[in-house]
């Protein structure tokens, strides 16, 4: 079976398919690795504070119209 050409090509193709290159995101690769690692193990430690900050900034920018929009959306659903 070692002398079979098809078998050798198949093994080479399987090895080629199974090798996965590391993820790269250009210059943001170090940041991506840090963020992805933290999100894998403790997603709520990152998502909850970011959502609170987003809500705070949205309230500071839009003011009470944000509350009116939330009331309108709640009434619609």
C-alpha positions, 0 to 999 in steps of 0.5 A: 500500500505504500507504493500506491500513488493514489494513497500517497496523494490522498495522504498528502491531501488529507495533511494539507486539509488538516493544517489550519493556519493561525488567525490573523487580523492584520495589525489588530492580531494582538488585540484580537487574541487578547479580546477573544481569549477573555470572551471565551472564558469570561464573556459576561465580565466584558459584555455587561460593563460594555453594555452599561457604558454604551447605554450611558453614552447613548443616554448622554448623547440622546437624553430623554428621547432615548427613554421615549424611544424605549417606551415606544418600542416596548409598547409596539412589542 
